Amino acid sequence: MRPSLRIGALAAAVLLVAAPVHAQRTVGVQPTGSPFRDLEHKDDLTFFGGLAGGRDRVGAAPNGGPAIGVRYDLHVSGPAAFMSRLVVQLSDRDVLRTTGVPPAPRIARTVSQPLYLADIGVTLNLTGRKSWRNVVPSINGSLGLASDFRAASDSSAYRFGNRFMLQAGAGIKWHARGRWTMRADLSNYFYNISYPQSFRILQPVAPEVPILPITDGLTGWTRNTMLTVGVVRHFRR
């Protein structure tokens, strides 16, 4: 074989051997100085706690309070992930007085009444399957159910019951090399409240002041805002 052919064959062999090694070193790695990094794991399990704030227009529904919960994110495709979440909100609520002559107190008593929230939805990473300076911002939306799991009404005939719920929120997750990291989320829960007829006294036989004006409806949407911080466990590369 001529020397020139030998040199060409040797060069081709070196390229064939070196190319896969070079590819392994560069795939998934951003150029030096880039603020972006590929996300290494696809699924997350989060245990979180925080504080919820919210009050309906009458003040009969469970108020805000401490909240604890668990959340699972399952990567679907691209920046999207399926999200499911369970939350227990440790709330109090006021039992309102619907009878009595003013100036009788409007609040008869305050009772402990936890609120249970369950929702499923979709979350979208705003930076795709990458982090930006070790931060992954996201937005999410979901449907769910809010319940107090109580069948009986109180002395004012009010009962929270089971409520269809909409949720919209945003969050930030810190991207760590290991399997554990942290995240913070702001969630807005929207659900419809129904009030009993006793809250709107149409023809009082005593000088009682109705809780709801006659012109107001007996149903209405309310918002429950929740700020949480959680510990995240990564799964599945």
Buried (B, 14 or more C-beta within 10 A) or exposed (E): EEEEEEEEEEEEEEEEEEEEEEEEEEEEEEEEEEEEBEBBBBBBBBEBEBBBEBBBEBEBBBBBBEBBBBBBBBBEEEBEBBBBBBBBBBBEBBBBBBBBEEEEEBEBEEEEBBBBBBBBBBBBBEBBBBBBEEEBBBEBBBEBBBBBEEEEEBEBEBBBBBBEBBBBBBBBBEBBEEEEBBBBBBBBBBBEBBBBEBBBBEEEEEEBEBBBEEEBEEEBEBBBBBBBEBEBEBBEE
